[in-house]
Amino acid sequence: MNFYTDRQTIDDLNIFGKRGKQSVYVLFNRTYTKGGAELLEHMFRHPLADITAINERIQCIRLFAERPWDFFQHHDLFDILSLYLSMRDTRSRLLHTDNGLTRTLNNIVKPDTDLQMIKKGIQAGARFLQELKAFSDRLETDLSATHPWKKSQAGIRHLLQHPDLQLVLQVSHKQIPFEKQVVIDQLLRFRFNDEMQKLLNYCFEMDVYMSVGKLAAIKDFVFPEPVTIPKNLLELKGVYHPELEKPIANDLRLDEEQNLLFLTGANMAGKSTFMKSVGIALYLAHMGFPVPAASMRFSVRDGLLTTINLSDNLNMGFSHFYSEARRVKLMAAALKKGLNMFLLIDELFRGTNVKDAHDGTIAISAGFAKKRNSCYIISTHIMEAGEQLARNYPQISFYFLPTRMEGHMPVYPRILEKGISADRHGMVIIHNEGIIEMLNAAAKKIQSPQKNDHAVPC
């Protein structure tokens, strides 16, 4: 079963971001090869919803994080080899007669530039196979029979042990005689082309695992622990946003007893950042990737949906409130299908009046909380809604992000506290910014008579 998410969620969590800008993908992409970068993107676009697959990927990342392959630093050779293997025109194959006058006549279908590329590809292919064989030999002694990479390792060694490839493994890749180049070209580019592509794909996968493992070591990320008991759990200790220079860490636990966190706090208190931190950690965990936290235990979900940076859909003629309602309907539909979801909703129903926002927040929060196989975080600055929910729904936990006043200036610790926020400092910010004074001054300027005004005679 595929992990259920969507474009809105990916955008909310800044998984890919805008081209050239920071994103979660950019943070993790320390691959050496183009193929590795493409595979990493594929993994980000297709999180896993199977506990076995998640555990296997975690084991593979751990394996290669401790066993780097320096040959990846020669990423230009991978580019050359990939291009070489794509040159499948049989008229371009090297021939024993491919020299002197014959080569000149054949330049029409095989220009010298192609010939040089073919020779570089042959050298790159020979070196690639030799380096891969040496690395595979070292790896073989460290792999148990049950390790998830064992099947891939067996595939690599089976291909490398083919009798007809022994010539390539034994030749000196630095100086290959022309006669052997002809034979190797026939082997790599034509006879074993599919097998060479498979070997490259194995290497791209290793490149991803080494890249992710490297980042985990540099950033001190931890590997998540998927669990089957309890069935509905998210336990995070010290979770933080990976893209911030000085992030604040928080703890969180949602389970079968309390499956909805109702989050309150003033604007700028850090509600959105906290929710994004949790969402990113959960997204990465379902990829089998290390997460920005001190520890993480979680039940594997069927999907993750968020509503954090929802905008009006002017092209469709939707108001902000209607866009919110449609988004919540999408989430409710996933729950109706019986999916085990994690839902994040920031500032529910901010696009309507206070009364409807209050009533809607209570109704939706109560409805979600009754679906005990899923977990939710809902934030709002409507404290009264939280007070009413607290009286009737023990499965809802209440936390807030506080505001501290230092003189007339609000300060935001961004550390969760249990309870419902009572902070009401909006007017303090308005006064601190001098907005009222500016408006009063503008009004006086409009009302005061101009010095040069004269009465107009009738």
SULHU-V654964 format. One record per helix or strand. SS is the DSSP state (helix for helix, strand for strand). FROM is the first residue (numbers start at 1). TO is the last residue. If there is no record, write none. Layout:
BEGIN
ss=SS from=FROM to=TO
ss=SS from=FROM to=TO
END
This chain:
BEGIN
ss=strand from=2 to=2
ss=strand from=4 to=4
ss=helix from=7 to=12
ss=helix from=24 to=28
ss=helix from=34 to=45
ss=strand from=48 to=48
ss=helix from=51 to=65
ss=helix from=70 to=73
ss=helix from=75 to=86
ss=helix from=90 to=92
ss=helix from=100 to=106
ss=helix from=112 to=140
ss=helix from=150 to=160
ss=helix from=163 to=170
ss=helix from=178 to=191
ss=helix from=193 to=219
ss=strand from=222 to=222
ss=strand from=225 to=227
ss=strand from=234 to=239
ss=strand from=250 to=254
ss=strand from=260 to=265
ss=helix from=271 to=285
ss=strand from=291 to=291
ss=strand from=295 to=299
ss=strand from=303 to=307
ss=strand from=313 to=313
ss=strand from=318 to=318
ss=helix from=320 to=336
ss=strand from=341 to=345
ss=helix from=354 to=370
ss=strand from=375 to=380
ss=helix from=383 to=390
ss=strand from=396 to=401
ss=strand from=404 to=406
ss=strand from=409 to=411
ss=strand from=416 to=418
ss=helix from=426 to=432
ss=helix from=435 to=447
END
